[in-house]
């Protein structure tokens, strides 16, 4: 009996020794694997950094990272070693996301990441207080963070052809220097209040959205000189549009307008307007012109067409004034 006890004890002791050895061996293997992975990461980072440095150019005194038609689904943290960059131009590289460390590039003036597959704008974007241009067209963005309003130097914002953006945070009206805004080919059903309250806005494209009506408060955009509203479902124009004294270009082609409001005669600064492909009630034919430029402008259902239409409509007694506010009018303040 005692021999069995001794034998069992010896086996257990040997077993314990081997278990410790195996455990230590596994730990050593794990550390070795982690070390190897670390070496691989370091090597990959160095390779990536070398490749990135090869893409850095200098134009007009500005340090630019320019990559196009290469595979860069993510940007490595080694990019932080190039913090002097003032402009990113990364097009068609399959980029899935803007890196969270974007806010550490305090020298960035232009961030152009158009034609990628980005689905989100990180909140850290608000740390880029020197950023003047943000171009994110042709991506998959659905929402815009309010932190973007902290980019106090922003002058140009392009979010065209993301196809799913339907609104903007009210805080974006704090972008006091923003003059250029492209929201075309998304799913807006009205002009967001944030846009109406942008004090410096001069150029706005909301073509190819789902606009059915323009807000009566559209006149707030007093500095606007160019407004693109093509390919929407707009049925009428508010009377207040005639108060947009600086508006010189207005594109309304491919909408559902049945009439041209009389108040538009007051828009003396209007130099280019396009009413093509609207179901207008009257058929107006302009007399032929010997001037080629005038003829081309007529083909676009332009300013002369607009004035002639209003005059013909007035003579026919079929004209209606610009739409007046009604309980169903869009409230720009939400």
C-alpha positions, 0 to 999 in steps of 0.5 A, a space after each residue: 500500500 505504501 509503495 502505491 502511495 509513493 508511486 502516485 506521489 512520484 507520478 504527480 511530482 513528475 507531472 507537476 514538473 512537466 506541466 510547469 515546463 509546458 506552461 513556461 514553454 507556451 509562455 516563451 512561445 507566446 512572447 516570441 510570437 508577440 515579439 515577432 509580430 511587433 517586429 513585423 509591425 515595426 517593419 510594416 510601419 517603416 515600409 509604409 512610412 517610406 512609401 508615404 514619404 515617396 508620395 509627398 510633394 511640394 507645390 506652391 510652397 505647400 507640403 502635399 501628400 498625394 496618392 491616387 489609384 493605389 490600395 490604402 484601405 487604412 492609413 498607418 499610424 506612422 503617418 503621424 511622423 509627417 505632421 508637417 503635411 498641409 494637404 492630403 489628396 487621396 483619391 480612389 485608394 479604397 480608404 474605408 475611414 478617416 483615421 482617428 488621429 486626424 486631429 493631430 495634423 494641425 497644419 492641414 489646410 486642405 483635406 481631399 479624400 474624394 472618391 473613396 468608401 468612407 462612411 463616417 467623419 470622426 469627431 476629431 475633425 473639429 481639431 483642425 482649426 486651420 482647415 480651409 477645404 474639406 472635400 469628401 464627395 463620392 463616399 458613403 457618408 450618412 451623417 455629419 458631426 457637429 464637431 465640424 463646426 469647430 473648423 473655424 477657417 473652413 471656406 469650402 465643404 464638398 459632400 456631393 454624391 454620398 447619396 444618403 445625407 439628409 440633414 446637417 447639424 444646426 451648429 454648422 451655421 457657425 462656419 463664418 468663413 464658409 463660402 462654397 458648399 456642395 450637397 448635390 446628389 444626396 437625399 435632402 428634402 429641404 434646404 437645412 436651417 444651418 445652410 440658410 444661416 451661413 453668413 458668408 455662403 456664396 455658392 450652393 449646389 443642392 442639385 439631384 436631391 429631393 427638394 419639393 419646396 424652398 423655404 420662405 426664409 431663403 432670402 437669409 442667404 444674402 451673399 449667395 450668388 450661385 444656386 444650383 437646384 437642378 433635378 429636384 421636385 420643386 413645384 413653386 418658388 417663394 416670393 422671398 427669392 426676389 430679395 436675393 439681390 446678389 443672386 446671379 446664377 440660378 439653375 432650376 432645370 428638371 424640376 416640376 415648376 408650372 409657372 415662372 413667378 412675376 416677382 423674378 422680374 425684380 431680380 436685376 442681378 440675375 445673369 444666368 437662369 435655367 428653366 429647361 425641362 419643367 412642365 411650364 403651362 405656357 409655350 413661349 417661342 423667342 424670335 430668332 437671334 443672329 447672335 450665337 451666344 444669345 441663341 445658346 442662352 435661349 436654348 437653356 431657357 434663360 433670362 430672356 426666356 424668363 422675362 418673355 414668359 412673364 410678359 406672355 403670362 401677364 398678357 394671357 391673364 394666366 399668371 400667378 404671383 410667387 407662392 405666399 406663405 401657407 400653413 404647409 410652407 416649410 419652416 426653415 427653423 425646423 
